[in-house]
Amino acid sequence: MNIKLIFASLLYLTSSYSLFGQVPKGRIIFSSRVNDTSRTELYAINSDGPGERIITTLNNKDKDIPSVFHNRIVYRQAEDKKSQRASLLITGTNGGQPKPLIENKLVCNPKWSHDGKLIAYENYPGKNANDIWVIDSNGKNNHELITDARHPCWSYDNQTMLFTRDYNIWARDLNKGTEQKLSNHSKDTVARFPALAPDGKRYAYQAQFGSKFGIFIVDFKNSKIQNFIDHCDDMCWTDNPKYIVCSCLKTETKNWKITMINIETGEKTYITNKRNSNYMPTWVSE
């Protein structure tokens, strides 16, 4: 089985996106550290800049990417600022009273499947490594999916999952249970948070090696790294496979901004400008 070819063909055929030739328009959900304090707030903003508004306040000490399906968000809420235990909550993109999905567990990084039926997340069962678990979006049928794995990322047909293990990016066929290692980093490089392009032709992931960090863009067909975007982190793809949204370190002001990048030209557009630290964007289609 060639997982790379399956991605490139199935995802392109099943994709519903029609904006491949245009600068994408949508909304961005992101986390913002308030005045360099420990308090984090979850915000929404239009991709062209206006319309910024707060959704909820988080207790999370660490950064954590929310996940969106249509008008619903699943996110991690720590029990308090000192605790590693947390709940996974679901609320609307316009705010509202959150509903608990999983309460008071060692959980993080929830990721909605593209049909909205399932939510994958990291669960720490008390050993030396995290596992990826999956639960129905109504809170039923909670079970382990992949052992010794982090940072789940669904394919657009929900048949394959990208994840990280041992500093590298892997893919698992969810029907057959077979796995394939996609990257080949040593311990000097830590790969995390894989993300899949909407046409299935590329994937991206964050990487840190020594004091350097950035985003790798990789071609599925030949496994070659097409691009490296320096001093950027926390990325997601937009509806257009030429554009990603990420958190970039703006060198002039030395703070992090939510930024849209054309990965073919390198052109950057800063979406947020007000706060000192903006992290973990996720894309919401119009």
C-alpha positions in Angstrom: 0.0 0.0 0.0 1.3 3.4 -1.0 -0.2 5.9 1.5 1.3 8.8 -0.3 -0.5 8.0 -3.6 -3.8 7.3 -1.8 -3.6 10.8 -0.2 -2.8 12.5 -3.5 -5.6 10.8 -5.4 -8.5 10.3 -3.0 -8.2 13.7 -1.3 -8.0 15.5 -4.6 -11.1 13.8 -5.9 -13.1 14.2 -2.7 -12.1 17.8 -2.0 -14.9 20.3 -2.2 -12.7 23.4 -2.4 -13.1 25.8 -5.3 -10.7 28.6 -4.3 -7.4 27.2 -5.5 -6.7 30.2 -7.7 -7.7 32.9 -5.2 -6.4 34.3 -1.9 -8.6 32.4 0.6 -11.2 34.1 2.7 -12.5 32.6 5.9 -12.2 33.0 9.7 -9.3 32.1 11.9 -9.6 30.8 15.5 -6.5 31.4 17.5 -5.1 31.6 21.1 -3.8 34.9 22.5 -1.6 35.4 25.6 -2.9 38.4 27.4 -0.3 41.0 28.1 2.4 38.4 28.6 0.4 36.9 31.6 -0.5 33.3 32.1 -4.1 34.0 31.0 -5.0 32.8 27.4 -8.0 33.8 25.4 -9.5 32.1 22.4 -10.3 34.6 19.6 -11.9 34.6 16.2 -10.9 37.0 13.4 -11.7 37.3 9.7 -8.8 36.4 7.4 -8.7 39.9 6.0 -8.2 41.4 9.5 -11.5 42.9 10.9 -14.1 41.2 13.1 -11.9 40.2 15.9 -13.8 39.0 19.0 -13.2 36.8 22.0 -14.8 33.4 22.3 -13.7 32.2 25.7 -10.9 32.5 28.3 -8.6 29.5 28.9 -6.6 28.3 31.9 -4.1 26.5 29.7 -0.4 27.0 30.6 0.7 25.4 27.4 -0.3 26.2 23.9 -3.0 24.0 22.5 -4.6 24.0 19.0 -8.4 24.2 18.9 -10.3 22.2 16.2 -13.3 23.4 14.3 -16.1 21.6 12.5 -18.6 24.0 10.8 -19.8 26.2 13.7 -18.5 24.1 16.6 -15.1 24.2 18.3 -13.5 21.5 20.5 -10.7 22.8 22.7 -8.7 21.9 25.8 -9.4 23.7 29.1 -7.0 23.1 32.0 -8.6 22.5 35.4 -6.4 25.4 36.7 -3.2 27.1 35.6 -1.0 24.7 37.6 -2.7 21.5 36.8 -1.9 19.1 33.9 -5.3 17.7 34.0 -7.8 19.2 31.7 -11.2 18.8 30.0 -12.1 18.8 26.3 -15.0 21.2 25.7 -17.2 21.9 22.8 -18.7 25.4 22.1 -19.9 27.4 19.1 -17.6 29.6 17.0 -19.8 32.5 18.3 -19.2 31.5 21.9 -21.9 30.2 24.2 -22.0 27.8 27.1 -19.4 25.0 26.5 -20.4 21.4 26.9 -17.9 18.8 28.3 -16.7 16.0 26.0 -14.1 14.6 28.4 -13.6 15.9 31.9 -10.5 16.1 34.3 -8.1 13.8 32.4 -4.6 14.1 31.0 -5.7 15.0 27.5 -4.7 17.5 24.9 -4.7 18.4 21.1 -8.2 17.4 20.0 -8.8 17.1 16.3 -12.2 16.8 14.6 -12.7 14.4 11.7 -13.8 16.0 8.5 -17.3 14.5 8.6 -17.8 15.8 12.2 -18.5 12.4 13.6 -15.3 11.7 15.5 -12.7 13.6 17.6 -9.2 12.3 18.0 -7.1 13.5 20.9 -4.0 12.7 22.9 -4.4 10.7 26.1 -1.6 10.2 28.6 -2.4 6.9 30.3 0.4 7.0 32.9 3.3 5.5 31.0 6.2 7.2 29.2 4.4 8.1 26.0 1.1 9.6 24.9 -1.5 7.6 22.8 -4.0 8.8 20.3 -7.6 8.0 21.3 -10.8 8.7 19.5 -14.3 9.5 20.7 -17.7 10.1 19.0 -18.5 13.8 18.9 -21.5 13.0 21.1 -19.2 11.7 23.9 -19.7 7.9 23.3 -17.4 5.1 22.2 -14.2 6.4 23.7 -11.2 4.1 22.8 -7.5 3.9 22.0 -6.7 4.3 18.3 -2.8 4.5 18.0 -0.3 3.7 20.7 2.8 5.8 21.3 1.6 8.7 19.1 0.9 12.4 19.3 -0.6 15.2 17.2 -3.4 13.5 15.3 -4.3 14.8 11.8 -7.1 13.3 9.8 -7.1 12.8 6.0 -10.0 14.5 4.3 -11.6 11.1 3.6 -11.0 10.1 7.3 -9.4 6.9 6.2 -5.8 7.8 7.1 -4.2 9.7 10.0 -0.9 11.6 10.2 0.8 11.7 13.6 4.1 12.1 15.3 6.3 9.4 16.9 10.0 9.3 17.8 10.7 12.8 16.4 9.1 12.0 13.0 5.9 12.1 11.0 4.0 8.9 10.4 0.8 7.9 8.6 -1.6 5.1 9.5 -4.2 3.4 7.3 -7.2 3.4 9.7 -8.8 0.5 7.9 -5.9 -1.9 7.6 -3.9 -0.7 10.7 -0.7 -0.4 8.7 1.8 2.4 9.3 4.4 4.2 7.2 7.2 6.5 8.4 7.1 9.7 6.3 10.1 11.7 7.6 13.5 10.6 8.7 14.8 13.0 11.3 17.4 12.2 14.0 17.0 13.1 17.6 18.5 16.6 16.8 15.2 17.5 15.1 11.8 17.3 16.7 8.9 17.1 14.2 5.3 17.8 15.4 1.8 18.9 14.5 1.5 17.5 10.9 -1.1 19.3 8.7 -2.4 18.1 5.3 -3.0 20.3 2.3 -6.7 20.3 1.0 -5.6 18.8 -2.4 -3.6 16.0 -0.7 -0.4 16.8 -2.6 1.6 18.3 0.3 1.8 18.0 4.0 3.5 20.4 6.4 4.8 20.1 9.9 6.6 22.1 12.6 10.3 21.3 13.2 12.8 22.4 15.8 16.5 21.7 15.5 18.8 23.3 18.1 17.9 26.9 18.5 16.2 27.0 15.0 12.6 26.3 14.2 10.2 26.6 11.4 7.8 24.8 9.1 8.6 22.2 6.5 6.5 21.8 3.4 6.8 18.3 1.9 5.7 16.9 -1.5 3.9 13.5 -1.1 4.9 12.3 -4.6 8.7 12.4 -4.1 9.0 13.0 -0.3 11.2 16.0 -1.0 11.0 19.1 1.2 9.7 21.9 -1.1 10.1 24.8 1.3 11.2 25.7 4.8 9.6 28.7 6.4 11.9 30.1 9.1 10.8 31.5 12.5 7.2 30.3 12.1 5.2 27.8 14.0 1.6 26.5 14.7 0.4 26.3 11.2 -2.8 25.1 9.4 -3.8 25.0 5.8 -6.5 27.2 4.3 -9.0 26.3 1.5 -6.3 27.1 -1.0 -3.3 24.7 -1.0 -0.9 27.6 -1.8 -1.7 29.3 1.5 -1.1 28.4 5.1 -1.9 30.3 8.3 0.7 30.2 11.1 2.1 32.0 14.0 5.2 33.9 12.9 7.8 35.8 14.9 7.9 39.4 13.7 11.5 40.4 14.1 10.9 44.1 14.2 8.6 43.9 17.2 9.8 40.5 18.6 6.3 39.1 19.1 4.2 36.5 17.5 1.5 37.3 14.9 -1.1 35.2 13.1 0.2 35.3 9.5 -1.0 34.1 6.1 1.8 32.9 3.8 1.8 32.0 0.1 4.1 29.0 0.3 5.1 29.4 -3.4 6.1 33.1 -3.3 6.9 33.5 0.4 4.7 36.6 0.7 3.5 37.2 4.2 0.3 39.0 5.4 0.0 39.7 9.1 -3.5 39.2 10.2 -3.2 40.2 13.9 -1.4 43.3 15.2 -2.7 44.2 18.6 -1.5 41.6 21.0 2.0 40.5 22.0 1.6 36.7 21.5 -0.8 35.0 19.1 -0.7 31.2 18.7 -2.3 28.1 17.4 -4.5 29.2 14.5 -7.1 27.0 12.9 -9.0 27.8 9.7 -12.7 28.1 9.3 -14.1 28.1 5.8 -16.7 30.7 4.8 
